[in-house]
Amino acid sequence: MALIERLVDANRSFMRLPLWVRVWLVFILLPANAATFFMKGTPTGSWAARTSAFIAAVNGSVILIQRGWGKALAVPHLFAWVPLLVFAARRVGEPEASRSERAHAGILLVVNGISLVFDVADTWRWIKGERGVP
């Protein structure tokens, strides 16, 4: 029962996020990163699938613990996505990479790069004490 209550609270918190954040998360960020599991046969897909699994495990736990979507969720992205973006940037220009892998790496660069800008700002706010959950 406690898990269900945490899930309900997390969902309520998610629904209190601004609409543009929910659209970004559900229709852009999540699909771009979930697609990596279909590209696991490529170096970029393999790397991205591991980082996506890490983010899902860590942030899923944090969401349940704090019963919502707070700024703390940005912190793990810094550890996972910075190296991923460096790797993806190299693969975009790699002649041995297939066209689909280069496209996938490019999508990850754009989507996760944009997200990383928000993550840096949210991490800074979290460090400065903004620890609430909507």
N, C-alpha and C positions, 0 to 999 in steps of 0.2 A: 504494500500500500504506500509506503514512503517513496518508493521509486515513481509510482504513478503521480503522486503529489508533486514531486520534483519536475517530472515531465510536463505536467499541467502548468506549473509556475514558469518553466522555461518557455513554453509556448506563449503564455500570456506576455512574458517579457519580450519575446520576438515580435509579437503583434503590436507592442508599444514603440518599436523602433520606427523611425521615419519611413514612409512608404518607399522613397527612393533607395534607402538602404536595403529594405526587404527585396525590392526588385533586383537590385545589384547582386545580392547574395543568391537568390533563388534562380534567376534567369541568366546570369552572366558568370559570376565567380564559381558557383557550384558546378554548373555544366562544363565549364572550361577545365576544371580540375578533375571532375569525375571521368571525363573523356580520356584521361591519361591511362585509365585501367584497360582501355581498348587498344592502347599503343604500347603496352608493356614489352612487346618484342623489339622495341627500338631503345637505344640508349637514353634518349630524352624521356620516353614513356616510362621506362623502368625507374629512372631517377625521380620523375614527377609522381609516379604512383607511390613510391616510398614516402616522399614528403607529404603527399595528400593523406596517406594512411596515418602518418605521425600527427598531422594537424587534426584530423578527425578524432583520433584517440585522445590527444591532450585536450583539445577544446571541448570535445563531447563531455569529458570528465569535469572540466572546469564549469561548463554550463550546468551540469547536474549539481555540482557542489555549491555553486553560488546561486543556483535556482534562476539563472537568467543569463542574458547576453551583455556583459559588461566590457569595459575597456581592456581588462586582463586578457581577453581573447586575442588581442593584437600581438602580444609579446611572443608567442611561439612562432608566428609568421616570420619574425625577424631572423630567427635561428634556422628556419627551414627554407624560406623563399629567397633569401639573399644568395645562398649557394646555388639554389635551383636556377635563379635568373642568370647567374654567371655561366653556369653550365649550358643553359638554353641559348644564351647569346653566342657562345662558341659553336653550338650545333647549327644555328641559323646559317652561318657562313662555311660550314664544313661540306666540302664537295662530296665526301663519301656518304653523307646523310641523304636519305630519300627525300623526294619532294614533299611527301606527306609528313615526314618527321620534321623537316624544316618549317613547314606550315604550322605544325603543332607547337614547335618551339617558339615560333613567332607569336602565336596566340597566347601562350603562357607568358611571354615577355610583356606583352601589352596588358593583358588582364591582371596578372599578378603584380606587374610593375605599378599599375594604377592603384591596386589594392594596397601595395606596400607603402605608398605615400600616405594613405589613410592610417595604416598600421603604425607608421612612425609617429604620426600626430597623436593617435590614441595611446600608444605606449608612453609618450611623453606626459600626456594628461594623467595616465594611470600612475606613473612615477611621482607626479606632483600631488597625488592624493585623490584623484577622481575615481573612487572605487565602487561607486553605486551601480546598481543594476536597474535598467528601466522596467 
